[in-house]
Amino acid sequence: MATLTDRKAQSLKPTDAALSHGGITGLTLHPLKTKGHGQWKLRYVSPITGKRRSLGLGSYPAVSIAQATQLGTEARELIAKNIDPLETKEVATCTPTFEQAAYRVYEELLPSWKNLKHGQQWINTLRAHIFPKLGSLTVDILKPSHFADALRPIWLDTPETASRIKQRCHAVMAWAWAHGFVQANPIDVVSRLLPPQKASHAHQPAMPWRDIRRFVSDRVRNYPRGETTRPLLMFLILTATRSGEARAAQWGEFDLANKVWTIPANRMKAGIQHRVPLSDQAVLILQSQQGLHEELVFPSPAGKIPSDMILTSFLRREQAQSDTEGRAATAHGFRSSFRDWASESGHRKDLAERALAHAIENKVEAAYHRTDLLEERRPMMQSWADFLDPQVTANR
């Protein structure tokens, strides 16, 4: 049997069968969730108990084919001496390079992320900014100055990105520390080698709340049945929810008789179930969407959850054609518009914060409000809808 090659390993898909190493009996590469990533396993019969066992030898590509060959050979030599590799510490552990360590951390964290996009961003930023300079160096020789030099080109120009990359490097080196490859985490003092970053106060561009009614009337409210973008955007504005929460809305989450939308915890940023009181305008939108898809309220033409760019592209295009000023508003920015409207319209702060699914930071206030104040929020959300779409108000 031919020895496994990098070309074949890099084409390994999550749905594929495990690949045989070819050169080491029982050594196989099992697919992980990301294409081109796998888990090395050596299957053997214990010379002590006679039972079949499986020895993990790390993940590909963090552990290369050559390294897996070395580890597998060492394990087979132990077995030949009647030593069970799982019962001994004699199998050598190679000190990984920073790139290899990063891939191991990435693969361990991947199951905890809600979506693959975040995981790709995590590893891609390291590929772009850290691996070219530090990727080939083993973790035991890395010093604070190495990371400071790698981060310096973006430290002041894109401070938010630089800070996130620094956090990711910290996670990698913390893993190396926990596994005994290094004696301390060099990232802990990196900031002392770099100039102070200016505080960032950037917010998602938001349309002034007084302009939204005309924008809705001119650009959003009228749409043909079957369109996704306009009803989705209108529903998002009416409910003051996040883009992802609205885009992935499912019919099973709605109680139209009682006009309540219950968003499950696994779809909320804070991981806590959130109930939204539905205005008359929001209910009308839902009714107009019925029959388009069995599960999704706002299906894309392909019958899937719409892309996060669908609203961004629409807002850029439509606002460019209108006479509203400033940068094009984002879908997330309408939450800020709602918050400003609520404050200037005299609605209670706690009701507005609950509508946005924000956690109550004041412990005393949080202890007092043990419910989600659903019914108290209902008049506020209807008032917001009446401001946005007074035609429905006039017809009630």
Buried (B, 14 or more C-beta within 10 A) or exposed (E): EEEBEEEBBEEBEEEEEBBBBBBBBBBBBBBBEBBBBBBBBBEBEBBEEEEEBEBEBBBBBBBBBEBBBBBBEBBBEBBEEEBBBBEEEEBEEBBBBBBBBBBBBBBEBBEEBEEEEEBBBBBEBBEEBBBEBBBEBBBEEBEBEBBBBBBEEBBEEBBEBBBBBBEBBBBBBBBBBEBEBBEEBBBEBBBEBBEEBEEEEEEEBBBBBEBBBEBBBEBBBEBEEEEBBBBBBBBBBBBBBBBBBBBBBBBEBBEBEEBBBEBEEEBBEEEEBBBBBBBBBBBBBBEBBEEBBEEBBBBBEEEEBBEEEBBBEBBBEBBEEBEBEEEBBBBBBBBBBBBBBBEEEEBBEBBBBBBBBBEBEEEEEEEEBEEBBBEBBBEBBBBBBBBBBEEBBEEE
